[in-house]
């Protein structure tokens, strides 16, 4: 009963997430299986299979309230490289299956706790960067420039262009019909976000994104032939006409390669990268959650592992929890993981029955929805908030944003963490004792925990105290690193012999 408690909110939210996820799954499926020289590759529907697994199977085993899982754009390059390295899609599926088992083991050994060590400034920088990326990447689709696949997140694209050059091409090749639908869609979303509309009870059950999609379909059908959108400007879901076409979507792994070192290397790579992306998304989604629900990261890893195991068995792609779909769920007022399950069910229905209807949805309308999701992730107020917290928070925040925009998610996070660590070291260098100083003496009262990170700051003060009487008081200290102890005794010996200073240690 608890799963259906908020069905009135979760049903429309799940439908909105489905509409956002559908072109993303198709785009990721298209990009991941476009490998030259490899035979036996499936079609773009492999992305839909992964979305169904992420939406239904992972959600059932997950305890994330609002997180939504599916194929991740950040893993596309790894998937392509793995298929090329292994030589067949069936070999890749075996590696994917094994990566799921590895993720289950990682969850059992509590690897998920690693996410708690990522600084808040970096997580917020990641959210802002994803928001800006959504705005930049979806703006061309808003104008009707649909050369790049829907859902691409990387700076460098497969056609040799990058995020910024694509904007230039879009401004010179827009479609009037897409522009009209795009602008109208944004206006509707802004209207639904006003206090007046939010006060209307019916908007709880009919999100603005849903209105945008249906409006986009109707407006495009009313256009004359000169500006009417078709082909690549609409969702392009392959139609399954009979059972043979449906069963042809699925693939099985090649178990004969189970002892190949290459298979295990790829499996470990997918498991680690996928787990990191999931854990980062879990942290970010929990921060966006209005109710501040705390997800068990280890249970989430086990759920993702089960999902990837199944995906490998039937011919899917790697699944992770994805912040874009999770953010869309939050924006659509999702209340429980039932919304994620609903989105998975709709993906399954789309595969079987809904293709003729969904292929009328303009990408410009969906781009507008993602642009507004991006705006909410990267609001100016977030930048102001981080700036007011000081440079130790603001610089890692900005560095994470810039790094993600110019590289990819994991590299950007890594750079942001390194810069945050620098400020941690700097803070430890400065704030590890209380200094009481007079004309002829100094007293250092050490903090409760003194580590090797504190050694430099302590020695700087001591060696700058020439001629003064020195007292180092550790009476409040519970733990002191051996490196610091050795440095203190070396200083005491040196100062008393060479400088004839009076040095007193208390409780050391």
N, C-alpha and C positions, 0 to 999 in steps of 0.2 A: 504493500500500500504506500510505503514511503516514497517509492520511485515515482509514483503518479500524483504525489501530493500537489505539485505545482504545474500540472499538465496544461492548464489554461495559458500559463506564461511560456512553458517549455515548448509547446507545440509550435507556435508562431516563431519562437526564437530558433528552434531546430530547422524550420523551413528557411529562415533567412540564412543561417549558416550553410545549409545545403546549397542555396543559390550562389553563395560566395565560393563554396568549396568545389562545385561542379566544374567551372572553367579552370580553377587552379589544378584540380586533379587531372583534367584533360591535358593542360599545358605541361605539367610535370611528367605525365605519361608519354607525351609526344617527345619531350626533350630527352628523357631518360632512355628511350628505346631507339633513338636516332643514332645508331652506331654503325659506321661504315665497315663493310667487310665481314659482318657477323650474320649468319643465317639463323633462322628459327626465332627471330624476335617477334614478340606479340605486337598488337596495335595499341593505340593510345588508351584503350579501355583498361589496360593494366593499372593505370592511375586511378580509375574508378574503383577497381577491385580493392586497391590499397585504402581508398577512402572509406569503403564499406567496412573493411576490417577495423580500421581506426575508429570509425563511428560506432560500430556495434560491439565487436569483440573486446577491444581495448577498453571502451567505456564501461562495459559490464564488470571487468576485473579491476578497474581503476577506482580510487576514492577521491579523485579530483572533482570538485563541485562544478566547475565551469570550464575546465580544460577540454579541448577538442583535439583529437589526433587524426593523422592522415599522412599521405606522402609529403615529404619536406623538400622544398626547392633547394635548400642548402646542401642536400646530399646528391644532387644531380651529377656533379662532376665526379664524385666518388663512384656512383653507380656506373657511369660511362667508362671510367678508367678500369673498374673491376670487370665489366663485361669484356672489354678489349683484352685485358690481362688473362682472363680465364678462357676466352675463346668461344663461349656459348652462353646463352641466357639460362639454360638449364643448370650449368655449373654455377652461375651466379646465384640461382635460387637455392642451391645447396648451401652456399656461403651465407645467404640471408637466413635460412632456417637455423644454421648453427649460431649465427649472431643472436638470434632470439633466445637460444638456450644459454648463451653467455650472459645475456642481459638478465635472465631469470636468476642466474648464479650471482651476478652483481647485486641484485636486489636482496638476495638471501644473506650476503656478507655485508650488507648495509653500506654499499658504495654510494648510495643516494645522499648521504650526509655531506658529501663534498660540496654540494650546491650551497650549503649554508655558509660556506667560507667565501663566497663571491660577494664583494662589497656592494652595499645598496646603491652607491653612486654609479657603479658599473651596470647594475641591473636596470636602473632608471635610464642610463645612457643607452642601453640596448633597446628599451621600449621606445625612446625618442627616435633612435636611428631607424628602427623598423617603421615607425610612423612616417618619417621623412622619406624613407625608401618607397613606401606605398604611394605617397603623393607623387613623387618623381616618376615612378614606374607606371602608374596608372594614368597619369595625365595624357600621354600619347593615345591610350585607348579611349579616353574621354573625347579626344578630337577625331577619333576614327582612324588613327594610325596603328594598325594591328599587325605589323610585320613581326614583332617579337612575340614569343608565346606569353599568354596571360599567366601571371604569377611568378615571372622571373624576378629574382631578388639580388642577383650578383651584379657587381659593378661592370665587369666585362661580359659582353654577350657573345653568343655563338656566331653572330654575323660580323664580328669584329668591332661593332660599335660599343659604346659604354652608356651609362645612365644619362650623362649630360648631352652627349652627341645625339642621342635618340630624341631628346627634347627639340633640338634644332630641326631634325628631319620631320618631326611631328608638326611643327609650326608651319612647315612648307608643304604639307601634304594632308591637310585635314578634310574630313567629309562633313558637309553642312548638316546632314541628317543626324550624324553622331553628335555634333556640337549642340544642336537644339535639344536632343534627348539628354545629353550630359548636363547642360545648364539647368534644364527643367528638373532633372533628378536631384541635383545639388540643392536647388531651391526647395524642393519638397522635403529633403532631409533636414535642411536648416529649419523649416517650418515645424516639423515634427519634434525638433529639439528645443523649441521655445517653451517657456513656462505655461503659456496658455494651452498649448496642445498637450503637454504632459499632464495637465490637470484633468483632461478628459479621460474618463475611465476606459473607453473603447480603445485608446491608443496603447493600452497595456497589452492588448490581445492582437492588435494589428500594427506591427512595427512599420516605421517609415520605409525601411528597405523593401518590405513586401509591396507597399504601394508603388514605390519607384519601379520595381521590376514589371508589374502589371501595366503601369502607365507607359513604360518604355515600349512594351509589346504593342499596346493599342495605338500609340502615337506613330510608331513605325509602320503599322498596317494602314494608317490613314494618309501617310506620305504619298505624294505622286512618284512616278517611276524615276524621276530625275534625282531625288534625294533619298529615296527609300534604301535602307541598309539591307545588305544580303551577304552571303558567302562568309568571308573571314571576319566580317564585322558583327556576326552573330555567334552565339554558342553553336559549336559544331560537334554534336554528339552522334557518333555512328549509330545507325538504326539496326537493331537486331530483328530480322524478319522471321526467322524460324529457329528451332532448337539447336540445329547443327552449328549455327553461327554463335549461339550462346556458349555451347560447350567448347568451341574452338578458342574462346578467350583464355581458358585456363591452361596452365603449363605445370609440369611436375619437375622436381629437382633430379639431377643425375647423381644417384647415390654411389655410383661406381668410383667417384672421385673423392670419397670421404677421407682417404688418407693422404691426399695431396697437400703439401705445405702451403701452396698458393691459396687453396680454399680456406684454410684456417687463418692465414694472414688477412685475407679480405674479410672474413667473418669477424675477426677481432677488431679490425678497423671500423666496420659498420657498427658493431656493438658499442665501441667507445665513443665514436663521433655522435651516433644516434642518441646514446645515453646522455651525453653532455648537452645536446640540443634540447632534449626532453627536460632535463633537470633545470636548465636555464629558463625554459618556458614555464615550468611549474612555479618557479620562484616569481617570475614576472606576472603570471596569471593570478597568483595569490595576492600580490601587491595591488592588482587592479580590482580584485574581488571586493564589492561594496561591503560584504559581511566579514571580510578578512579571514575566510576559512583557511586552515592550514592543511595542505595536502601532505600525506606521508610519501616522501620521495622514493623510498625503497619499495613500497607497494606499487607505485607508479612504474618503476623500472620493471617489476615482475609482470605488470599488465602489458607494457610495451614489448617485453620479451615474448609473451604469449602471442601478441599480435604479429610480430615478425616471424615467429615460428610458423603460424598459420599462413602468413603471406608467402613465405618461402615454399610451403607445401602446395599452394594452388596457383602460383604464378603472379604474385604482386610485387610491389616495390617496398623499400624500407619505410616504416611508419615511425613517426615521433609525435609527441605533443607539439602543436604548432600555435605560436602566439597570435598569428593573424586571424585564424579561425576562432581561437579562444576569445580574442578581443571582439570579434563580430558577435559572438555569443553573449558576451557581457553587454555590449551596446544594444543588443536586441532584447535585453531584460530576461535572459535565461536564468533559471533559479536552481537547477540541479543537473546531474549528469544525464537525465532523461532527454534533455535538449540535444546532447551529443548523439545519443542513441537514435533519436528522431531523424537527425541529419543523415545518419548512416542508413536508416530505413528508406529515406527518400532517395538516396544515391542508388540503392538497390532497385527501387521502383523505376527510377529514371533509366536504368540499364535495361529493364524489361519492357516498360510500357510508355514512358513519358518523352521519349526522344522527339516525336513530331511536334509536341508543344514547346519543349525547352529550346528547340532550335530556332524559335522566334525571338528569344531574349537577346536584346542588343548588349554587346560588351560595354558600350558606353554607360549604360545604366548600372551595370555591376561595378565598373570602374569608379563611378560616383560614390557608390556605397563604400568601397575600399578607401577612397580618398578621405571620406569623412571619418572612417575608422582610424586612418593615419593621423588626421588632424587631432583626434582625441588622445592619441598616444603621444603626440609631440606638441602639446599646447604650450603657448608662450609662458603661461604661469608656471610650468614645470621648470623652465630655464631660470625664471626669476627666483623660484624656491631654491634651486640648487646653488645659484650665485649667492644668495643670502646666507647659505650655510658655510661659506668661506671657500678659499681656493683649494683646500685639501679635498673638498667634495666636488667643486665645480670643474677643476682641471681633469680629473679622471672621467667625469661625466662627459665633458666635451671631447676628450681624447677618444673615448669609446664610440661616440657618435661618428666622429670623423673617420676613425679606423674602419668601422663597419661599412660606412658609405663607400669607402675607397677600396675595400677588400671584400671580406665576407663576414658572416656572423661570428664564427669561432675565432678567426684571427683578430677581429676587432675587440672581442671580449678579452682575449689574451693580452692585447696591448693595454686595454683599460685596467686589467688586474695588475699588470707590472707597474703602471704609473700609480695606482692606488697603494701598492706595496711600498713604493718609494716614500709616500707620505706617512705610511705606518712606521717605517724605519725612522723617518725624520722625527715623528712624534715621540717614539720610544727614546730617541737620542736626547730629546729635550726634557721630557716629563717623566723622570724616574726617581727624583729625590726633591726634598725641600732644602733650600740653601739659606742659611742664616749667616750673614757676614758683618763683621765689624772692622775697625781700623787695623787690628792686630791678630784677628782670628777668623776662621770660617768653620761652620758646622754643616755637615751633610747628613740629613735624616733620610735614609733610604726608604723606598716604598715597600709594600708587602712582597711583591714579586720583582726580582732583579735578574734579568737574563743577559746573555752575551750581547744582545742588541743595545743594552744600556752602557756597556763598557766604555765606549768612546766618549760619551757625554760626561761620565764620572771622571775619567782621566783628564779630560780637557780642563775641568775646574780645578782638580788637584794640582796638576802641573803648572797652572796659572797662579798658584797661591804662594809663590816664593816668599820666604821670610815670615809667613804667618803661622800661628798655631792651628793645627788641623784636627778636627774631631769627625770621625765617621761613625754615625750611630745606626746600628742595624737592629735595635731593640724591637722595632715594629715589623721587621722583615721575617716572613715565613719561609721564603725560598730564595737562595742566591746561587747563581750559576758559578761553577768551578772556575771558568775563565775569568770572571770578575774577581773572585777571591785571590787568584794568583796575581792578577794585575794589581790589586790593592797591596798585597804583601811585597811585591816587587817595588812599588812606589814607596812604601814605608821604609824599606831597606835603603833605597837610593836616596831619599830625602833626608833621612837621619844621618847617613854616612857622609854625603857630599854637601848638603845644604845645612846640616845641623838643625833641621826643623823638629819641632815637637809634634809627634803624630800619635793620636789616641784612637784606638778602635774600641767600640762598645758592642758587645755581643757578636763579635766576628771571630 
